[in-house]
């Protein structure tokens, strides 16, 4: 079959580099162009040294983009929405990895991002990019907006409970611990090694923007409250969401297991992790580095109706590039696992 011609806009960042790594080995993809305004003319491997001898591509300017079958947009937030018309002229299909088209209500952008959305008329054209929730819509859509990494782990962890109306809607507390790559490759005071090394730093105890995505995807027409906090820890890749919910009925762990198995039993990239012994009896981000899996576990509090749901992903994979490629596969009718079969490493 003729390969799908794709280009990556904003390919010099961590997410763009990870996506490029995946696409180089996808059997049905031809990478046409990759852009970077600050690195135009340089070989890709100068910025992504892991790709030495894998490609001879050079970065183009965004102004040099040629027509292709699909554009992946890996631009900073608030960039895609201002240039979307020009991108739509270049490619009939777009997968945007920024936050620009994730929310359906334009008023939510003002609330969480502090500015009016430039193209509210296009918000409903984009499918929210978690395949496990919106697979059928992705099959028919030309535009997908990839989900945020913190939101992905949180939503996937809690989706079966909220979908079945099993938890109290106003008491969910989510604490996410994240690695440094979530902050991107731009240098700042907090990324300086003496300031970043060894930290357990609460950087967004309230009002994290990904909360808006969680509220949108878990509400099911009800008014819910999500209390979300984020903490930076001393790892590069990985994300662990610890979600505290309160069950309306005092279900036992066997009942909860059945609920998750029913929701995710056939999902290729979700693993329910619930062992009775060993150090890996709950999800562990370290095991997921480079993979597109989301591992989900849980523990019922024997003394209350509290259920602790633990969800782990690689923030650059299932939280960004891997999930975008999974959506691409769905969009074009390929096996979802194509290009995403890497099972991870142990030990690492």
C-alpha positions, 0 to 999 in steps of 0.5 A: 500500500502507498504510505501515508505522508506526514509532517511534524510541526514543532519537531525539536521539542521532547514530544516532537522528538518522541513522535519522530522516533516512533514514526521513523519505524512505522511501516505505513508512514513516510515522514515528509518534513519536520519543522523547527524555527530555531534549528532550520537547516540542522540535521534532526540528530543534532537535537535528537541524538538518539536518532543518529543513523536512523534518519538524514532528515533536516529541520525545515521552517514552518514557512516551507511546509508542503502539502501532505496527508496529515500534520502532527502539531507539536507547538506550544499552547496557544499557537495552533489555534492562531495558525489553524487555517493555514495548517488545514490548507496543507493537510486534510487531517490534523492531530494537535498535541497541544491543549488548543482544541481539547476543551469543547466549551470556549468559556473554559479556555478563559477560565483555565488558560486566561485568554479567549479562544481564537477559533471557538467555531472549530472546537467541536470539529476536534475529537478529544484524543483518548482512544479508549473513550472516543475510538469510534469518533476518531474513525470518522474524524479528520481532526484529533486533539491529543489529551494532556498527560496528567489528564490521561492518567487521571481520566483512564484511572477513574473513567469506569467508576464515573461512567457507572455512577459509583463514586460521590461526585464532589469528593475526588482528590487526585495527586499526580507526581511527574518527571522533569520532561513534562516541563519541556526542553526550555531552560528555566530556573526550576530546571537548573540541576542544583534546583531540580535534583532531589526535589519533591516540589509541589508546583501546582497544588490547585488550579492545574489546567488539566483539571478542565479536561478531567471535568469534561470527560468524567462529568457525564452530564452531572456537576462534579468536582475534581480536586487536583494537585501536581508535584514534581519529583526527581525522575525524567520520564513518568507520571503516577496519579494517586486518585482518592474517590469515595464509593456510594456503595461499599463495594469489595475489591472483587466487584471493583476488579470486575468493573475495570475488567469490563471497561478495559478487558479488550484494550490493547494499552491498558493493564490492570495491575493488582498483585497480592505480593511483590514490589510491583503489585501496584503501577510503577512509572519506571516500568513504562518508560518508552511504552504506550501502556497505562497501568491501573491499580487500586486498593479499597480502604477496609475502614471506610468507603474510600477507594485509592486508584493508582494510574501510571504512564510515560508522560511522553508516550501514552501522555503525548506522542504514543497516544497521538500515534495510537489515534493516527492508527485508528484514524487510518484503519491500522491496527492500533498497536502498529509502531507501539509494540515496545513492552518496556525494560526491566531492570532499568 
